[in-house]
Structures are given as C-alpha cells and as structure tokens.
Amino acid sequence: MLSCKELVAHSSDYLDAQLSFRERIAVRTHLAICWKCRRFIRQMRLTQAVLRRLPDAAIPELEPLAARLAEQRKAR
C-alpha cells in the first residue's frame, strides 16, 4: 500500500489520468482509508478548477496590486 508521501508524489499524475491501472488501484486504495489524502486530492482538484477559470491574458491591474501586497507583507 502507498504511504501518504508516495500518494502526494503520484497525485499530479493521478489527477491527470497518467497512472497505470495498477498505480491507480494503489492510489484509490490509499484514498479509501486515508481522510487526509482524500482532503488533499479534493484541494488539488479545486486548485485545478480555479486555475482553468483564470484568463489566458495577463491582467494589467494585478502587477501593481501584487507589488503593493508584497510591500505590506514586508512591512509587517
């Protein structure tokens, strides 16, 4: 059976359907018993969904906002 660390290492390939049948079974078996890894995979799926919705073109307003946020963080 996979360890949590091994599952994390295979997570991207699992989500992208790039694993062999045997590897998929090992991941699914681990997910059936490990709630922390199920939660991790849910978070990864959510992240993928959010990233898919981002615009392809750069948004000019984001650069100044990111710089301002970085300065505020340094000030703390």
C-alpha positions in Angstrom: 0.0 0.0 0.0 1.1 3.6 -0.7 2.3 5.9 2.1 0.9 9.4 2.2 4.2 10.7 0.9 4.0 8.4 -2.1 0.4 9.4 -2.8 1.5 13.0 -2.9 4.2 12.2 -5.3 1.7 10.5 -7.6 -1.1 13.0 -7.1 -0.5 15.1 -10.2 -0.3 12.0 -12.5 -3.4 10.6 -10.8 -5.4 13.8 -11.4 -4.2 14.0 -15.0 -5.1 10.3 -15.5 -1.5 9.4 -16.3 -1.1 6.4 -14.0 -1.1 2.8 -15.0 -4.1 0.6 -13.9 -2.0 -0.9 -11.0 -0.9 2.6 -9.8 -4.5 3.9 -10.0 -5.7 1.0 -7.8 -2.9 1.7 -5.3 -3.9 5.4 -5.1 -7.6 4.6 -4.8 -7.0 2.0 -2.1 -5.0 4.5 -0.1 -7.7 7.2 -0.6 -10.3 4.8 0.7 -8.6 4.6 4.1 -6.9 8.0 4.4 -9.1 11.0 5.0 -6.2 13.4 5.0 -5.1 12.3 1.5 -8.8 12.5 0.3 -8.8 16.0 1.5 -5.5 16.8 -0.2 -6.9 15.4 -3.5 -10.1 17.4 -3.2 -8.0 20.6 -2.6 -5.8 19.7 -5.7 -9.0 19.3 -7.8 -10.3 22.6 -6.6 -7.0 24.3 -7.4 -7.1 22.8 -10.9 -10.6 24.1 -11.4 -9.7 27.6 -10.3 -6.7 27.7 -12.5 -8.7 26.6 -15.5 -11.0 29.6 -15.0 -8.2 32.1 -14.9 -8.0 34.3 -18.0 -5.2 33.5 -20.5 -4.2 37.1 -21.0 -2.3 39.0 -18.3 -4.4 41.4 -16.3 -2.5 44.7 -16.0 -4.0 45.7 -12.7 -2.6 42.6 -11.0 1.0 43.6 -11.1 0.7 46.8 -9.1 -1.6 45.0 -6.6 0.9 42.2 -6.2 3.7 44.7 -5.6 1.7 46.6 -3.1 0.7 43.4 -1.2 4.4 42.3 -1.1 5.4 45.7 0.3 2.7 45.4 3.0 3.9 41.9 3.9 7.5 43.1 4.2 6.4 46.0 6.5 4.9 43.5 9.0 
